[in-house]
């Protein structure tokens, strides 16, 4: 009988862990993946490093970001923090 009680406590612990840690993280990863797949030319973005600019060229793995009037910088898609106007930056 005591083994069943111990198993029940462990099962409850893992259920709590799943609903408060694992599930929200999976949801956040899914939203980020969707945001990165929906990027398009002329989107105004902010990189994870805090650089603001507009996408002028987009490839499968990277993009060209126009910062200011003439400066263009090449970044990996994963460098996008958020798209301005579509999503607010995530607070940590």
Buried (B, 14 or more C-beta within 10 A) or exposed (E): EEEEEEEEEEEEEEEEEEEEEEEEEEEEEEEBEEBEEEBEEEBBBBBEEEBEBBBEEBEEEBBBBBEEEEEEEEBEBEBBBBBBEEEEEEEE
